């Protein structure tokens, strides 16, 4: 993986983790527990992919995580939907949406987009 992309992506992920922490704290202070938990879950996904970025040997190593990591999230979402557990569906959607944001950011940086 290009070291510049790895560095820029690491910085962008760290900034998003910090922003999500601030949002979660504000929501917690406003007694909005469900939304707070969603922000924390998204922050955890960003944290996972930050750690994976550091451990990835190359771009293909990192890219495979975009397929393998969310497999359980998709399964958990489908199971929750089949049981009418909409709170769990929403939580799995939060994780999958965070993953989508990370992937879009990575793809933009890899494509050389200047403001990614």
Secondary structure, 3 states (H helix, E strand, C coil): CCHHHHHHHHHHHHHHHHHHHHHHHHHHHCCCHHHHHHHHHHHHHHHHHHHHHHHCCCHHHHHHHHHHCCHHHHHHHHHHHHCCCHHHHHHHHHHHHHHHHHHHHHHHHHCCCCCC
